Amino acid sequence: MKPRSFPVFTVTKKAALAAKAGHPWVYAEEIVTSSPCENGALVDVTEQNGTYLGTGFFSERSKIAVRILSNNANETFGEDFWRRRVSYAVDYRLRVMRGDDFSSCRLIFGEADGFPGLTVDRFENVLCAQVLSFGTEKIKELVYSLLVEKLSSHGVKIDGIYERNDSEIRSLEGLDTYKGWFGLSHPESPVVTIKENGVKYLVDVENSQKTGFFLDQKFNRRAVASLCRDLRVLDCFTHTGSFALNAVMGGAKRVTAVDVSQTAVGLAKQNAALNGFEDRMDFVCADVFDLLPSLVKRGGSDYDFIILDPPAFTKSRQTSEGAARGYKEINYRAMRLLPRGGYLATCSCSHFMFRDRFERLLNEAARDAGVSLRQIEARQQACDHPILTNVPETDYLKFYIFQVV
């Protein structure tokens, strides 16, 4: 082991066990002693007996005090280190996101790719990035340039990088919140046309939610489309209309897309027009929690397939019980509305709605609705959002397709 020049942070036994198991986060309450250092600096993490555990970025204001980058004691964290990390991330996507799937995908998924707090999505010739860690903020320019260089080596020319650094999480890190193009060179418009599963979308990286488009459902949308031929489909929480449009592409007889946001409904209509699907779609601006009970009360079976893709109902362990009631309610109503033999696609994108809890509430909803569920598929987030088995926070999306029997 080479002589170390980084400030040293010693940690509790609990933190040491987590680090040895490969989890990259050290919480502020787990720091026993620390050397003076600036915010975002690289620091060594050690056990109280001096055993080296890893090196990571220090954040003086976050609950996560250190985000470990590597446990290689000989690493220097220069340009070559970040070039390797970028290369690993892109090469992985080239392997798992083949053909057109690579044209719009997540290139960097934070800790799952060894970039704490960094998200980078590709939408054709535009990258959309979000930085939520003070340390990563300090090296982002290098990472961006290496990413553009790596993509260029594979024949992909990037015309601009748009930063969606308007998340309030940045405030907790002591970082400014803003959004805008990074650097001087960029396209005139922040709206990009992409194609996914054969469906075209307008993606507004400036104004859409998060980084512009929910790429994590790519293959789940494809799975839904494969079952939709000749069915009447109700897509709840449609947002940009992605599941609804895939249903039409899959041969659905008629698709109704619902969202509480008039802006979202407008986007869904635009995307329908872009694909020439308007004559097979209806659009409704309504609260799904009000709409489903009203449809059940009216009686009849207007739909053969219902898709529930709600936003995260919980972002913390403390609010998970209230979220569970919300998930159960919409699934219960959908099961009541569907005829026997109908289909239900349902999901939760909250990490804190754990898989076993979500499955349990689905079973409870089925029992209360007086139906049984025949599972067709149990799925998760697309593989460009990789799950590290030693970092459970990277596993967040639960997706199921059932037949109601």
C-alpha positions in Angstrom: 0.0 0.0 0.0 1.4 3.4 -1.1 1.7 6.2 1.5 -1.7 8.0 1.8 -2.2 11.8 1.4 -5.9 12.0 1.9 -7.6 13.1 5.2 -8.6 10.1 7.4 -12.1 9.4 8.7 -12.5 6.6 11.2 -15.9 5.0 11.4 -18.1 2.8 13.7 -18.1 -1.0 13.5 -21.5 -0.8 11.8 -20.2 1.4 9.1 -17.1 -0.8 8.7 -19.2 -3.9 8.2 -21.3 -2.1 5.6 -18.2 -0.9 3.7 -16.7 -4.4 3.8 -19.9 -5.7 2.3 -19.5 -3.2 -0.5 -22.0 -0.5 0.4 -20.6 2.9 -0.6 -22.3 5.1 1.9 -21.0 6.2 5.3 -23.5 8.3 7.3 -22.5 11.3 9.3 -23.6 9.7 12.6 -21.2 6.8 11.8 -18.1 9.0 11.8 -15.9 8.6 15.0 -13.0 10.9 14.2 -12.1 13.0 11.1 -9.3 15.1 9.7 -10.0 18.7 8.6 -10.8 18.9 4.9 -12.8 20.9 2.4 -16.3 20.0 1.2 -16.2 17.5 -1.6 -12.6 16.4 -0.9 -11.4 12.8 -1.2 -11.0 11.1 2.2 -9.8 7.7 3.4 -12.2 5.7 5.5 -10.7 3.4 8.1 -11.7 1.2 11.0 -10.8 2.5 14.4 -7.8 0.2 14.4 -6.5 1.8 11.2 -7.6 -0.8 8.7 -8.3 0.8 5.4 -11.9 0.5 4.1 -12.0 2.8 1.0 -11.7 6.3 -0.3 -14.6 8.5 -1.3 -16.1 12.0 -1.5 -16.8 13.9 1.7 -20.0 15.9 2.0 -20.1 18.2 5.0 -23.8 19.0 4.9 -25.3 15.7 3.8 -26.5 12.9 6.0 -24.4 10.7 3.8 -21.0 12.0 4.9 -18.8 9.9 2.6 -19.6 8.2 -0.7 -16.9 5.6 -1.2 -15.5 5.4 -4.7 -13.0 2.5 -4.4 -11.5 0.2 -1.9 -8.2 0.0 -3.9 -5.6 1.5 -1.6 -3.3 2.1 -4.5 -5.8 4.2 -6.6 -4.9 7.8 -7.2 -8.3 9.0 -8.6 -6.8 10.9 -11.5 -8.1 11.2 -15.1 -7.3 7.5 -15.9 -9.5 6.4 -13.0 -12.5 8.3 -14.3 -11.8 7.3 -17.9 -12.0 3.6 -16.8 -15.2 4.3 -15.0 -16.8 6.0 -18.0 -15.6 3.2 -20.3 -17.0 0.5 -18.1 -20.4 2.3 -18.0 -20.7 2.8 -21.7 -19.4 -0.6 -22.6 -22.0 -2.2 -20.4 -24.8 -0.3 -22.1 -23.4 -1.3 -25.5 -23.7 -4.9 -24.4 -27.1 -4.8 -22.8 -28.9 -2.1 -24.8 -28.5 -3.3 -28.3 -29.4 -1.7 -31.6 -31.9 1.2 -31.2 -32.2 0.6 -27.5 -28.8 2.3 -27.1 -30.0 5.5 -28.8 -32.0 6.5 -25.7 -30.8 5.0 -22.5 -29.3 5.7 -19.1 -25.5 5.9 -19.5 -24.6 6.5 -15.9 -26.8 5.4 -12.9 -25.1 6.9 -9.9 -23.6 4.5 -7.4 -24.4 1.5 -9.6 -21.8 2.7 -12.0 -19.4 4.1 -9.4 -20.4 7.8 -9.9 -22.0 9.0 -6.6 -25.0 11.1 -7.2 -24.6 11.3 -11.0 -27.3 10.5 -13.5 -26.7 10.8 -17.3 -29.3 9.9 -19.8 -28.8 9.8 -23.6 -31.5 11.0 -25.9 -30.1 10.6 -29.4 -27.6 13.4 -29.8 -28.3 15.1 -26.4 -27.2 14.1 -22.9 -29.2 15.1 -19.9 -27.3 15.1 -16.6 -28.1 15.6 -12.9 -25.5 16.0 -10.2 -26.5 15.4 -6.6 -23.2 15.1 -4.8 -20.7 17.8 -3.9 -17.7 15.7 -4.8 -19.1 14.7 -8.1 -19.9 18.4 -8.9 -16.1 19.1 -8.7 -15.2 16.5 -11.3 -18.3 16.6 -13.6 -16.5 18.6 -16.4 -13.9 15.9 -16.7 -16.5 13.2 -16.6 -18.6 14.9 -19.3 -15.7 15.3 -21.6 -14.6 11.7 -21.1 -18.2 10.5 -21.8 -18.4 12.6 -25.0 -15.0 11.2 -26.1 -16.0 7.6 -25.4 -19.3 7.9 -27.3 -17.5 9.5 -30.2 -15.2 6.5 -30.4 -18.3 4.4 -31.1 -19.6 6.8 -33.8 -22.0 8.8 -31.5 -21.7 12.5 -31.8 -23.1 14.5 -28.9 -24.4 18.0 -29.7 -25.1 19.2 -26.2 -25.3 18.4 -22.5 -28.3 19.7 -20.6 -28.1 19.8 -16.8 -31.2 19.2 -14.7 -29.6 20.4 -11.5 -32.9 21.8 -10.2 -33.5 19.1 -7.6 -33.8 20.3 -4.0 -31.5 17.5 -3.0 -28.7 19.7 -4.2 -29.5 22.3 -1.5 -29.0 19.6 1.1 -25.5 19.2 -0.4 -24.8 22.9 -0.3 -25.0 23.2 -4.1 -26.9 25.7 -6.1 -30.1 24.6 -8.0 -30.4 25.5 -11.7 -31.0 24.0 -15.1 -29.5 24.8 -18.4 -27.0 23.8 -21.1 -23.5 22.9 -20.0 -20.8 24.7 -22.0 -21.2 26.9 -25.1 -22.0 24.4 -27.8 -25.6 23.0 -27.8 -28.7 22.7 -30.0 -31.1 25.6 -30.2 -34.0 23.6 -28.7 -34.1 21.4 -25.6 -36.8 19.2 -27.3 -35.4 16.0 -28.8 -37.3 13.4 -30.8 -36.5 9.9 -29.8 -37.8 6.4 -30.8 -38.3 3.6 -28.3 -39.8 0.3 -29.1 -40.8 1.8 -32.5 -42.7 4.6 -30.9 -41.6 8.2 -31.4 -41.7 10.8 -28.5 -40.9 14.4 -28.0 -38.6 14.7 -25.0 -38.2 18.1 -23.4 -35.1 17.8 -21.3 -35.7 21.3 -19.9 -39.2 21.0 -18.6 -40.1 17.4 -18.3 -39.9 15.5 -15.0 -36.4 14.6 -13.8 -34.1 14.1 -16.8 -36.8 14.2 -19.4 -38.2 10.7 -19.9 -38.7 7.5 -17.8 -36.3 5.2 -19.5 -36.5 2.6 -16.8 -39.8 1.2 -18.1 -38.5 0.6 -21.7 -38.8 -3.2 -21.6 -41.9 -3.2 -19.4 -43.7 -1.2 -22.0 -42.6 -3.7 -24.6 -44.0 -6.5 -22.5 -47.3 -4.8 -22.2 -47.5 -4.1 -25.9 -47.1 -7.8 -26.6 -50.4 -8.6 -24.9 -52.6 -5.7 -26.2 -53.8 -6.9 -29.6 -57.6 -6.3 -30.0 -58.0 -5.2 -26.3 -59.5 -2.1 -24.8 -56.8 -0.5 -22.7 -56.9 2.1 -19.8 -53.5 3.6 -19.1 -53.6 5.4 -15.7 -50.9 8.0 -14.8 -50.0 8.2 -18.5 -47.6 11.1 -18.2 -46.2 11.4 -21.7 -48.4 8.5 -22.9 -45.6 6.0 -23.1 -47.6 2.9 -22.0 -50.6 4.0 -24.0 -48.7 4.5 -27.2 -47.0 1.1 -26.8 -50.4 -0.5 -26.3 -51.5 1.1 -29.6 -48.3 -0.1 -31.3 -49.2 -3.6 -29.9 -52.5 -3.6 -31.7 -54.9 -2.5 -29.0 -58.5 -1.8 -30.3 -58.8 1.4 -28.3 -56.7 3.1 -25.6 -57.7 5.7 -23.0 -54.8 7.7 -21.5 -55.4 9.4 -18.1 -53.4 11.8 -16.1 -54.2 14.4 -13.4 -51.9 17.0 -15.2 -53.3 18.8 -18.2 -49.8 19.4 -19.2 -49.1 15.7 -19.2 -52.2 15.0 -21.2 -51.1 17.6 -23.7 -47.7 15.9 -24.1 -49.4 12.5 -24.6 -51.6 14.0 -27.3 -48.6 15.5 -29.0 -46.8 12.1 -29.0 -50.0 10.4 -30.3 -50.1 12.8 -33.2 -46.3 12.3 -33.8 -47.1 8.6 -34.4 -50.4 9.0 -36.2 -52.3 7.2 -33.4 -54.9 9.9 -32.6 -57.8 7.9 -34.1 -57.3 5.0 -31.7 -56.8 7.0 -28.5 -58.8 9.0 -26.0 -57.3 11.4 -23.5 -58.8 12.2 -20.1 -57.5 14.7 -17.5 -58.6 13.3 -14.1 -57.4 12.1 -10.8 -57.1 8.3 -11.0 -58.2 8.0 -7.4 -61.5 9.6 -8.4 -61.9 8.1 -11.8 -61.5 4.4 -11.0 -64.2 4.4 -8.2 -66.6 6.3 -10.6 -66.0 3.7 -13.3 -66.6 0.8 -10.9 -69.8 2.5 -9.6 -71.1 3.0 -13.2 -70.8 -0.8 -13.8 -69.9 -2.6 -17.0 -66.6 -3.7 -18.3 -65.3 -1.0 -20.6 -61.6 -2.2 -20.5 -59.8 -5.5 -20.9 -56.4 -4.2 -19.8 -55.6 -1.6 -17.1 -52.1 -0.2 -16.6 -51.2 1.4 -13.3 -47.9 3.3 -13.5 -48.2 5.8 -10.6 -45.5 8.2 -9.4 -43.6 7.2 -6.2 -46.1 7.4 -3.4 -43.3 7.3 -0.8 -39.7 8.5 -0.8 -39.0 7.5 2.8 -39.5 4.6 5.2 -41.6 6.8 7.5 -44.3 7.3 4.8 -44.4 3.8 3.4 -47.6 2.7 5.2 -49.6 5.6 3.8 -48.2 4.8 0.4 -49.2 1.1 0.8 -52.8 2.2 1.3 -52.7 4.3 -1.9 -51.2 1.4 -3.9 -53.8 -1.0 -2.5 -56.6 1.3 -3.3 -55.9 1.8 -7.0 -55.1 -1.8 -7.5 -58.3 -2.9 -5.7 -60.4 -0.5 -7.9 -58.7 -1.7 -11.1 -59.3 -5.4 -10.2 -63.0 -4.5 -9.5 -63.3 -2.8 -12.9 -61.7 -5.6 -15.0 -63.8 -8.5 -16.3 -62.7 -12.0 -15.5 -59.9 -12.8 -17.9 -58.8 -9.2 -18.1 -55.2 -8.0 -17.6 -53.6 -5.8 -15.1 -50.1 -4.2 -15.3 -49.1 -2.6 -12.1 -45.9 -1.2 -10.5 -44.2 0.8 -7.8 -41.2 2.9 -8.5 -40.4 3.6 -4.8 -37.4 1.8 -3.2 -39.1 1.9 0.2 -42.1 0.0 -1.1 -40.2 -3.3 -0.8 -41.0 -6.1 -3.2 -42.5 -8.4 -0.5 -44.7 -5.6 0.9 -45.9 -4.7 -2.6 -46.8 -8.3 -3.5 -48.6 -8.7 -0.1 -50.8 -5.6 -0.7 -51.6 -6.8 -4.3 -52.8 -10.1 -2.8 -54.8 -8.2 -0.2 -56.4 -6.1 -2.9 -57.3 -9.2 -4.9 -58.8 -10.8 -1.9 -60.9 -7.7 -1.1 -62.0 -7.5 -4.8 -63.0 -11.2 -4.8 -60.6 -12.2 -7.6 -57.5 -14.2 -8.1 -54.4 -13.1 -9.9 -52.6 -15.3 -12.4 -49.1 -13.9 -12.7 -47.8 -13.5 -16.3 -44.6 -11.7 -15.5 -42.7 -10.2 -12.6 -40.2 -7.6 -13.9 -38.0 -4.7 -12.7 -36.2 -1.6 -14.1 -34.5 -1.9 -17.5 -30.9 -3.1 -17.4 -29.4 0.3 -18.2 -30.5 1.1 -14.6 -28.4 -1.8 -13.1 -29.1 -3.2 -9.6 -26.1 -3.8 -7.3 -27.0 -6.6 -5.0 -24.9 -5.1 -2.2 -26.6 -1.7 -2.6 -30.3 -2.3 -2.1 -31.1 1.4 -2.9 -30.4 0.7 -6.6 -33.3 -1.8 -6.7 -36.5 0.3 -6.8 -38.9 -0.6 -9.6 -41.4 -3.5 -9.1 -43.5 -4.3 -12.2 -46.1 -7.1 -12.6 -48.5 -8.3 -15.2 -51.4 -10.4 -14.1 -54.6 -11.9 -15.6 -57.6 -11.5 -13.3 -59.3 -14.8 -12.9 
